Amino acid sequence: MFWDADIDEMNAEELVEYLSFLAERRAEMDENEPADEDSDAFADWAERHEELEDLYDEALERLELLRR
């Protein structure tokens, strides 16, 4: 549902909900971080984690713009 969300169409309340969702997903990912930093599993995890961080940052920027 939220992964394909268009943050440019969200209002402030929706963005806050989206940020909460993303923060929960990030916490779940952090709990499941592969131990071996040289493994393919870690590389895949790191890529997904970075994408999640980017989504979070974009949503946060959009929320800050709406609150100005």
Contact map, one row per residue, 1 for C-alpha under 8 A:
11111000000000000000000000000000000000000000000000000000000000000000
11111000000000000100000000000000000000000000000000000000000000000000
11111000000000000000000000000000000000000000000000000000000000000000
11111100000000000000000000000000000000000000000000000000000000000000
11111110000000000000000000000000000000000000000000000000000000000000
00011111110000000000000000000000000000000000000000000000000000000000
00001111110000100000000000000000000000000000000000000000001001000000
00000111110000000000000000000000000000000000000000000000000001000000
00000111111000000000000000000000000000000000000000000000000000000000
00000111111111100000000000000000000000000000000000000000000000000000
00000000111111100000000000000000000000000000000000000000000000000100
00000000011111110000000000000000000000000000000000000000000000100110
00000000011111111000000000000000000000000000000000000000000000000000
00000000011111111100000000000000000000000000000000000000000000000000
00000010011111111110000000000000000000000000000000000000001101100000
00000000000111111111000000000000000000000000000000000000000000100000
00000000000011111111100000000000000000000000000000000000000000000000
01000000000001111111110000000000000000000000000000000000001000000000
00000000000000111111111000000000000000000000000000000001001100000000
00000000000000011111111100000000000000000000000000000000000000000000
00000000000000001111111110000000000000000000000000000000000000000000
00000000000000000111111111000000000000000000000000010011000000000000
00000000000000000011111111100000000000000000000000000001000000000000
00000000000000000001111111110000000000000000000000000000000000000000
00000000000000000000111111111000000000000000000000000000000000000000
00000000000000000000011111111100000000000000000010011000000000000000
00000000000000000000001111111110000000000000000000000000000000000000
00000000000000000000000111111111000000000000000000000000000000000000
00000000000000000000000011111111100000000000100010000000000000000000
00000000000000000000000001111111100000000000000000000000000000000000
00000000000000000000000000111111100000000000000000000000000000000000
00000000000000000000000000011111110000000000000000000000000000000000
00000000000000000000000000001111111000000100100000000000000000000000
00000000000000000000000000000001111110001100100000000000000000000000
00000000000000000000000000000000111110000100000000000000000000000000
00000000000000000000000000000000011111100100000000000000000000000000
00000000000000000000000000000000011111100110000000000000000000000000
00000000000000000000000000000000000111110110000000000000000000000000
00000000000000000000000000000000000111111110000000000000000000000000
00000000000000000000000000000000000001111111000000000000000000000000
00000000000000000000000000000000010000111111100000000000000000000000
00000000000000000000000000000000111111111111110000000000000000000000
00000000000000000000000000000000000011111111111000000000000000000000
00000000000000000000000000000000000000011111111100000000000000000000
00000000000000000000000000001000110000001111111110000000000000000000
00000000000000000000000000000000000000000111111111000000000000000000
00000000000000000000000000000000000000000011111111100000000000000000
00000000000000000000000000000000000000000001111111110000000000000000
00000000000000000000000001001000000000000000111111111000000000000000
00000000000000000000000000000000000000000000011111111100000000000000
00000000000000000000000000000000000000000000001111111110000000000000
00000000000000000000010001000000000000000000000111111111000000000000
00000000000000000000000001000000000000000000000011111111100000000000
00000000000000000000000000000000000000000000000001111111110000000000
00000000000000000000010000000000000000000000000000111111111000000000
00000000000000000010011000000000000000000000000000011111111100000000
00000000000000000000000000000000000000000000000000001111111110000000
00000000000000000000000000000000000000000000000000000111111111000000
00000010000000100110000000000000000000000000000000000011111111100000
00000000000000100010000000000000000000000000000000000001111111110000
00000000000000000000000000000000000000000000000000000000111111111000
00000011000000100000000000000000000000000000000000000000011111111100
00000000000100110000000000000000000000000000000000000000001111111110
00000000000000000000000000000000000000000000000000000000000111111111
00000000000000000000000000000000000000000000000000000000000011111111
00000000001100000000000000000000000000000000000000000000000001111111
00000000000100000000000000000000000000000000000000000000000000111111
00000000000000000000000000000000000000000000000000000000000000011111
